Amino acid sequence: MGGEIYQAQVIRNFFDTITVTDRNLTRIYMCVMSLAKLRMEPPEKMASLLDQLKKSKLHKELSVDIIDFVCDAANELELNAVQTAFGVKDIKEVAQDFSGISLDSL
């Protein structure tokens, strides 16, 4: 579970990086390669990702293969790990806070 939380945090950082105006390729590289290492990807896959990152730098456009890799990794994570990484509380924990609120009190 701990490894999945780290993976979810790396994925979160990746998407934070690609959605801001300053899309730093070094940060993207670090996120992708860290995620590949956490997932213990074979050397061939890591070489392929590195090649795609180099092409992304050359074309100044992020490769779809990189986005696919990160999305596939995110899809394979357990929901609890993702919720922990993104700071989301379980709905059961939050529901008790709202049980005392009625429409009349609004």
Buried (B, 14 or more C-beta within 10 A) or exposed (E): EEEBBBBBBBBBBBBEBBEEEEEEBEBBBBBBBBBBEBBEBEEEEBEBBBEBBEBBBEEEEBBEBBBEBBEEBBEEBEEBBBBBBEEEEEEEEEEEEEEEEEEEEE
